[in-house]
């Protein structure tokens, strides 16, 4: 739901802001607190907090509640201090960290400082929400933490609708969106806090103390923050590099948002459920179950990420044109964004597999190994982005990003195998081959279909015909892929009856 509403939000934002200077300013200003959110919230807390909280749950609910109160109080103190420092340092951060290229244009620079200052309190709201969401996941209550992010998109859509009805200018639209982000953070936190109270855990703010439990969490959280937020670190570094070119940042963000749909539906979903389930299996000493959980998660990730990758590679241009080419978002913007989206298709399986592989370390309270690989991938990303950007413009940044993603995924997999944390079975190999063959057939079928529908998919056709043709191709691709999956897996069973 969040990603579907996110599509609608991006369509409206593209119409209202296009790839102009205000779009660049808003995306840069929002990316800064969003990066810290991924580092502190989704990265550190989910990875380090969930296994420890699950261990306290096995003792009793009172121990789990006490642990959560200790963590909450320390987290509150740290985030309060961090927010104050960041708010006071915002001009310096924009000049030297976030978007040094904006210093050449004082209007963009000042606007970025103002919007980033408005939106940064979104970070503490989402960090508290992530901690409480981890508690809910460990208790097998997934709905509230999953539905809460929908409200960010709902509120921003409402802001964009209001801007359109009242005919707000582009600058005031960006300002209203910044306040909308702040409001969304408060609403999401309230939803998850209410859900935690409903399951019988009430967290009180106590005097912060570095207890044994909190120190253990900190030891695990620091490397987990780097590992879990590696994509955001790369995006922040890439934003820094792309700020030298007008329109590059917003183009990157639009392409990123579109490929995030399959990544969220497959990778983040699998990772969210896999971590507490794998932690539970390991704590009970059931290694057979833990290997089976990892293998089936790997299969499921490949099953859905491969066709999504092919679709982005082949159909990026018509998808971007239908979804985004309105108002300020013109045909030139479509060409730039669709070329980036097609490149992201090459990296999508890697980004999904990273989300599936990392819980194999975190569930064993090993956050250092993934951190080392994450840092290696950052160096790969920086080196390639700096090298390729002068020659390939913003495409060079995407090539660097997906190269770093594949490096990270391969290193994670090899380490799991070497450490004995991953024990593959014959079934996962046979299904992987079946999915690859099915994806190849789907790609060929889509290319043939695209050639036949070349006029209907082009800008010369009416919008209705473009939509109808694209929808037909999507359903056709789904039918071909899953039909092939069915046939190939049935073939495996015929030749290998024991599978």
C-alpha positions in Angstrom: 0.0 0.0 0.0 2.8 2.4 0.9 4.5 1.9 -2.5 1.3 2.2 -4.5 0.5 5.5 -2.7 4.2 6.4 -3.3 3.6 6.0 -7.0 0.7 8.4 -6.8 2.7 10.8 -4.7 5.6 10.8 -7.3 3.2 11.3 -10.2 1.7 14.4 -8.4 5.2 15.6 -7.4 6.5 15.3 -10.9 3.6 17.2 -12.2 4.0 20.0 -9.6 7.8 20.2 -9.4 9.2 18.3 -12.5 13.0 18.1 -12.4 13.5 21.8 -11.7 15.4 23.6 -8.9 12.7 23.2 -6.2 12.5 19.5 -6.9 16.2 19.2 -6.4 16.0 21.3 -3.2 13.2 19.2 -1.6 14.7 15.9 -2.6 18.1 16.8 -1.1 16.6 18.3 2.1 14.4 15.2 2.6 17.2 12.8 1.8 19.3 14.0 4.7 16.9 13.0 7.6 15.9 10.0 5.6 19.5 8.8 5.4 19.8 9.1 9.2 16.4 7.4 9.6 17.7 4.3 7.7 21.0 4.4 9.7 19.5 4.7 13.1 16.1 3.2 12.6 15.9 0.5 10.0 19.6 -0.3 10.1 20.7 -0.2 13.7 17.5 -0.8 15.7 15.9 -3.5 13.7 19.1 -5.4 13.3 20.5 -5.1 16.8 17.3 -4.6 18.9 15.1 -7.4 17.6 17.4 -10.4 18.4 18.1 -9.0 21.9 14.4 -8.2 22.5 13.5 -11.7 21.3 15.9 -13.2 23.9 14.3 -11.2 26.7 10.8 -12.3 25.5 11.9 -15.9 26.0 12.5 -15.1 29.7 9.3 -13.2 30.4 7.4 -10.1 29.2 8.6 -8.1 32.3 12.2 -8.5 31.3 11.4 -7.5 27.7 9.5 -4.4 28.9 12.4 -3.4 31.2 14.9 -3.8 28.3 12.8 -1.7 26.0 12.5 1.1 28.6 16.3 1.2 29.1 16.8 1.4 25.3 14.1 4.0 24.8 15.5 6.4 27.4 19.0 6.2 26.1 17.7 6.6 22.5 15.6 9.6 23.5 18.7 11.4 25.0 20.9 10.6 22.0 18.4 11.7 19.4 17.5 14.9 21.3 21.2 15.9 21.4 21.7 14.9 17.7 18.7 16.9 16.5 19.8 20.1 18.3 23.3 19.8 16.9 22.1 19.1 13.3 19.6 22.0 13.4 22.3 24.4 14.5 24.8 23.0 12.0 22.5 22.9 8.9 24.2 25.6 6.8 27.6 24.0 7.3 26.2 20.5 6.5 24.5 21.6 3.3 27.7 23.4 2.2 30.1 20.6 2.8 28.1 17.3 3.2 24.7 17.3 1.6 24.9 19.4 -1.6 28.1 21.4 -2.0 27.1 22.1 -5.6 24.2 24.3 -4.3 26.6 26.9 -2.8 27.0 28.3 -6.3 23.3 29.2 -6.3 22.4 31.0 -3.0 18.6 30.7 -3.5 18.9 26.9 -3.8 21.3 26.8 -0.8 19.1 28.9 1.5 16.0 26.9 0.5 17.8 23.6 1.2 18.9 24.8 4.6 15.3 25.9 5.5 13.6 22.7 4.3 16.2 20.4 5.9 15.7 22.2 9.2 12.0 21.7 9.0 12.2 18.0 8.2 15.0 16.8 10.4 12.8 16.2 13.5 11.3 13.5 11.3 14.4 11.4 12.3 13.6 11.0 16.0 10.0 10.3 15.3 10.9 7.5 12.9 13.7 6.1 15.2 11.3 5.7 18.1 8.7 4.2 15.6 11.4 1.7 14.3 12.2 0.6 17.8 8.6 0.0 18.7 8.0 -1.6 15.3 10.8 -4.1 16.1 9.0 -5.0 19.3 5.8 -5.6 17.4 7.7 -7.8 14.8 9.3 -9.9 17.6 5.8 -10.4 19.0 4.5 -11.4 15.5 2.3 -8.3 15.2 3.3 -7.0 11.8 0.4 -4.9 10.6 0.8 -1.6 12.5 4.5 -1.2 11.7 3.7 -2.1 8.0 0.8 0.3 7.6 2.3 3.3 9.3 4.6 4.4 6.4 1.4 4.7 4.2 0.5 7.8 6.1 3.6 9.7 4.8 2.4 9.2 1.3 -1.2 10.0 2.1 -0.3 13.3 3.8 2.1 14.4 1.0 -0.6 13.5 -1.6 -3.0 15.7 0.4 -0.5 18.5 0.5 0.0 18.3 -3.3 -3.8 18.2 -3.9 -4.1 21.3 -1.7 -1.3 23.0 -3.6 -3.1 22.3 -6.9 -6.5 23.5 -5.7 -5.1 26.7 -4.3 -2.7 27.2 -7.2 0.4 27.5 -4.9 3.6 28.5 -6.6 6.4 25.9 -6.8 8.4 27.3 -3.8 5.5 27.3 -1.4 4.5 23.8 -2.6 8.0 22.6 -1.6 7.6 24.4 1.8 4.2 22.8 2.4 5.6 19.3 1.5 8.4 19.8 4.2 5.8 20.5 6.9 3.8 17.5 5.6 6.9 15.3 6.2 7.2 16.5 9.8 3.4 15.9 10.5 3.7 12.4 8.9 6.5 11.5 11.3 4.3 12.4 14.3 1.3 10.4 13.0 3.4 7.3 12.2 4.9 7.4 15.7 1.5 7.7 17.3 0.1 4.7 15.3 3.0 2.4 16.3 3.0 3.6 20.0 -0.7 2.8 20.2 -0.2 -0.7 18.8 2.5 -1.4 21.4 0.2 -0.4 24.2 -2.5 -2.5 22.7 -0.3 -5.7 22.9 0.2 -5.0 26.6 3.7 -3.3 26.7 3.8 0.2 28.2 7.1 2.0 27.9 8.0 4.7 30.4 10.8 7.3 30.1 13.3 6.5 32.9 16.6 8.1 33.7 19.0 7.0 30.9 21.7 4.5 32.1 24.3 2.5 30.1 23.2 -0.9 31.5 24.7 -4.1 30.4 21.8 -4.6 28.0 22.2 -1.1 26.5 25.9 -1.5 26.1 25.4 -4.8 24.3 22.9 -3.1 22.0 25.3 -0.3 21.3 28.1 -2.8 20.4 25.7 -4.5 17.9 24.0 -1.3 16.7 27.0 0.7 15.4 28.1 -1.8 12.7 24.4 -2.6 12.0 23.7 1.1 11.4 26.4 1.2 8.7 25.3 -2.1 7.2 21.5 -1.5 7.2 21.9 2.0 5.9 24.5 1.3 3.2 22.1 2.1 0.4 21.3 5.5 2.0 25.0 6.2 2.5 25.6 5.6 -1.2 22.6 7.7 -2.1 23.9 10.6 0.1 27.3 10.4 -1.5 25.8 10.2 -4.9 23.6 13.2 -4.1 26.8 15.1 -3.2 28.4 14.2 -6.6 25.2 14.8 -8.6 24.6 18.3 -7.1 27.1 19.6 -9.7 24.5 19.0 -12.5 21.1 20.7 -12.7 18.2 18.3 -12.5 20.4 15.3 -11.8 19.3 14.8 -8.2 15.6 14.8 -8.9 16.1 12.4 -11.9 18.0 10.0 -9.6 15.2 10.2 -7.0 12.4 9.6 -9.4 14.2 6.5 -10.8 15.0 5.3 -7.3 11.4 5.7 -6.2 10.1 3.5 -9.1 12.5 0.7 -8.5 11.9 0.8 -4.8 8.4 -0.8 -5.3 9.7 -4.3 -6.1 12.5 -3.8 -3.6 10.1 -3.0 -0.8 7.5 -5.7 -1.8 10.1 -8.4 -2.0 13.3 -7.6 -0.2 12.2 -5.4 2.7 9.2 -7.7 3.3 11.3 -10.8 3.4 14.0 -9.2 5.6 11.4 -7.9 8.1 9.9 -11.3 8.7 13.1 -13.3 8.3 15.0 -11.7 11.1 12.7 -12.5 14.0 11.9 -16.0 12.6 15.5 -16.8 12.1 16.4 -15.5 15.6 13.8 -17.7 17.1 14.9 -20.8 15.3 18.6 -20.2 16.2 17.8 -19.5 19.9 15.9 -22.8 20.0 18.9 -24.6 18.6 17.1 -25.8 15.5 19.7 -25.4 12.7 17.8 -27.5 10.2 14.9 -25.1 10.5 17.2 -22.1 10.2 18.8 -23.4 7.0 15.3 -24.1 5.5 14.1 -20.6 6.4 17.1 -19.1 4.6 16.8 -21.3 1.5 13.1 -20.6 1.1 13.6 -16.9 1.6 16.4 -16.9 -1.1 14.0 -18.7 -3.5 11.1 -16.3 -2.9 13.4 -13.3 -3.4 14.6 -14.6 -6.8 11.1 -15.7 -7.8 9.8 -12.1 -7.7 12.9 -10.0 -8.2 14.0 -11.5 -11.5 10.8 -10.7 -13.5 10.7 -7.2 -11.9 14.3 -6.7 -13.1 13.4 -7.7 -16.6 10.4 -5.4 -16.7 12.5 -2.4 -15.6 15.1 -3.2 -18.3 12.6 -3.6 -21.2 9.7 -1.3 -20.2 11.2 1.6 -18.3 10.4 4.2 -21.0 6.6 3.6 -21.3 6.3 3.2 -17.5 8.0 6.5 -16.8 6.0 8.3 -19.5 2.6 7.0 -18.2 3.4 7.6 -14.5 5.3 10.8 -14.5 5.1 12.8 -17.8 2.7 15.5 -16.8 2.9 19.2 -16.1 6.5 20.2 -15.3 7.8 16.7 -16.1 8.5 16.8 -19.9 9.6 14.3 -22.6 13.3 15.1 -21.9 12.8 14.3 -18.2 11.2 11.0 -19.3 14.2 10.0 -21.4 16.6 10.8 -18.5 14.7 9.0 -15.8 13.8 6.0 -17.9 17.5 5.4 -18.8 18.4 5.4 -15.1 15.5 3.1 -14.2 16.6 0.6 -16.8 20.0 0.5 -15.3 18.5 0.0 -11.8 16.9 -3.1 -13.3 20.3 -4.7 -13.5 20.9 -4.1 -9.8 17.5 -4.9 -8.4 18.2 -8.7 -7.7 21.3 -7.7 -5.8 19.5 -5.1 -3.7 16.8 -7.7 -2.9 19.3 -10.4 -2.0 21.2 -8.1 0.3 17.9 -7.7 2.4 17.6 -11.5 2.4 21.2 -12.3 3.3 21.9 -9.8 6.0 19.5 -11.3 8.6 21.6 -14.5 8.4 24.3 -12.5 10.3 22.1 -10.2 12.4 20.1 -13.2 13.8 23.4 -14.6 15.1 24.3 -11.2 16.6 27.1 -10.8 14.1 26.8 -7.2 12.8 30.6 -6.7 12.2 31.0 -8.9 9.1 28.2 -7.2 7.1 29.6 -3.8 8.2 33.0 -4.7 6.6 31.3 -5.7 3.4 29.1 -2.6 3.4 32.2 -0.4 3.8 33.9 -2.1 0.9 30.8 -1.5 -1.2 30.9 2.2 -0.2 34.4 2.5 -1.5 33.4 0.7 -4.7 30.5 3.2 -5.1 32.6 6.3 -4.5 35.5 5.3 -6.7 33.3 4.4 -9.6 30.9 7.3 -9.2 33.8 9.8 -9.1 35.4 8.1 -12.1 32.3 7.7 -14.3 30.3 10.9 -13.6 32.5 13.1 -15.8 32.0 10.7 -18.7 28.5 9.3 -18.3 26.9 12.0 -16.2 24.2 10.7 -13.8 24.2 7.3 -15.5 27.7 6.8 -14.1 26.4 7.2 -10.6 23.8 4.5 -11.1 26.4 2.2 -12.6 28.5 2.8 -9.5 25.5 2.1 -7.2 24.5 -1.2 -8.8 28.2 -2.4 -9.0 28.5 -1.7 -5.2 25.2 -3.6 -4.7 26.4 -6.7 -6.5 29.8 -6.6 -4.7 28.0 -6.5 -1.3 25.6 -9.3 -2.2 28.3 -11.6 -3.4 30.5 -11.0 -0.4 27.6 -11.6 2.0 26.7 -14.9 0.3 30.2 -16.2 0.2 30.7 -15.3 3.9 27.6 -17.1 4.9 28.7 -20.2 3.1 32.3 -20.1 4.5 31.1 -19.6 8.1 28.7 -22.5 7.8 25.6 -20.2 8.3 24.2 -21.2 4.9 23.6 -24.8 4.0 22.0 -24.9 0.5 19.9 -27.8 -0.6 19.3 -29.4 -4.1 15.9 -27.8 -4.2 17.1 -24.2 -4.1 19.6 -24.9 -6.9 17.0 -26.4 -9.2 14.4 -23.7 -8.5 17.0 -21.0 -9.1 17.8 -22.5 -12.5 14.0 -22.7 -13.3 13.5 -19.0 -12.4 16.5 -17.9 -14.5 15.2 -19.8 -17.5 11.7 -18.4 -17.0 13.1 -14.9 -16.8 15.0 -15.3 -20.0 11.9 -16.5 -21.9 9.9 -13.6 -20.4 12.6 -11.1 -21.6 12.5 -12.5 -25.2 8.6 -12.5 -25.2 8.6 -8.8 -23.9 11.1 -7.7 -26.6 9.0 -9.3 -29.3 5.8 -7.8 -27.9 7.4 -4.4 -27.6 8.4 -4.5 -31.2 4.8 -5.3 -32.2 3.4 -2.5 -30.0 6.1 0.1 -30.8 3.6 2.7 -32.0 1.1 2.1 -29.2 3.9 2.5 -26.6 5.3 5.7 -28.2 4.5 9.3 -27.3 2.7 9.6 -30.6 -0.1 7.4 -29.4 -2.9 8.7 -27.2 -2.4 8.4 -23.4 -5.3 5.8 -23.2 -3.7 3.6 -25.8 -0.3 3.9 -24.1 -1.8 2.8 -20.8 -3.8 -0.1 -22.4 -0.7 -1.3 -24.2 1.5 -1.2 -21.2 -1.0 -2.9 -19.0 -1.4 -5.6 -21.6 2.3 -6.2 -21.8 2.6 -6.4 -18.0 -0.1 -9.1 -17.8 1.4 -10.9 -20.8 4.8 -10.9 -19.1 3.4 -12.2 -15.8 1.5 -15.0 -17.7 4.7 -16.0 -19.6 7.0 -15.9 -16.6 4.8 -17.8 -14.1 3.6 -20.2 -16.8 7.3 -21.0 -17.5 8.0 -21.3 -13.8 5.1 -23.8 -13.5 6.4 -25.8 -16.5 10.0 -25.9 -15.5 9.3 -26.8 -11.8 6.9 -29.5 -13.0 9.7 -30.8 -15.3 12.0 -31.0 -12.3 9.5 -33.1 -10.5 9.1 -35.4 -13.5 12.9 -36.1 -13.7 13.5 -35.9 -9.9 10.4 -37.4 -8.2 12.0 -37.0 -4.7 12.0 -33.1 -5.1 
